[in-house]
Amino acid sequence: MDGLTQSGESTRGGRRWKRAGLTVCGALAALAFLGCLGEAYVRLFPPRDCLTFLGEASPLRGPFAPDAEFGVGYRSWQAFRDDNPRLQTYLPFDSSADARPIWAFFGNSFAQAPGMLADTARARLPEHRVFNLGRNEHLCVRLAQVRLLLENGLKPERIFVVLMPLDAAVLGLDPLASLHVTARGALTYRPCPPDGPACWLVEHSALARTAWFRTGRQHARPDFRAAQLNQGVEPGLLADLDRVFGALALAAVEHHTPVTVLLIPNHEQITGGAPFGFQDAMTTLLPRQGIDVCDPRAAFLDRRDKPDLFIPDKHFSPLGNRLLMAELLRHLETVGARVPTELDPS
């Protein structure tokens, strides 16, 4: 009986191990199937936030081409026109019935958004025609736009480039050397792979690549933070800014057009006491390129009604934009430029 009992227990134990083995194999097979399914799906439909790091595999399309000076430019004048429908309202440049001198504004949403600086100038400076495209672009694209417009007949009395710390953050995270314009004309960035064996996995698996991109470590300078620009500008980023603004300065000189860079302080600098390291660096760099610099920080810091200078999303309120315009006009007067009369300066 003891032998039969042991034999039965051994048989039952073997069956349990067999069932356990089958369960494990089934689970592994299910995981493998789901992994293959996920891999296929991510290859066919990569997440949108990963598209700018896929290089030539990215389905994104655009109007751009590589550029030796700005890193990115437009592949043609027609591509630029097609991408900026607002430009049509200013064309043709040489046959406009409006003979007023042109002030051309480039920059982020503090210049381009409705009610911001360009619209404020348009409403308050009737002696001038204001040109702006109404779009927020990568810093290098904005500067390439200036050159392309000058080459194709825009003759502004002066060009204004709005610049804030956040504008340089795109180059702080992904510098000029990491920009890659695809054959489809899209602006993308060369990702940095992880070290060690994970590099092979990221290069060969769409799932692993997506997971790596989601960590944020694929950027050329993954530890860069925009807030550090208030403290100053590290040498690599400063070199990139020197290069692109140097190219802007050359284009402006070639077309006999003065450029003023308007260094707008951000919300943290005006209301929170953050330092002005970025502005300090640019007021040193830009004049060496022959670019005029307007730094209105003192006027904003001297205001007691600082909260009234902003709307809830931290853009300038009408009061903030009027103050900015007044400081810009005051600056132009100090450098001997022609200063138009401001309508209702109150």
PyMOL commands that set and color helices and strands:
alter all, ss='L'
color gray80, all
select helices_A, chain A and resi 2-44+48-53+55-57+77-83+85-90+93-95+109-112+117-124+139-151+165-173+176-178+197-204+206-215+226-230+235-254+267-271+277-288+297-301+306-309+318-334
alter helices_A, ss='H'
color red, helices_A
select strands_A, chain A and resi 64-67+71-74+102-106+129-131+158-163+179-181+187-189+259-263+292-294
alter strands_A, ss='S'
color yellow, strands_A
deselect
rebuild
show_as cartoon
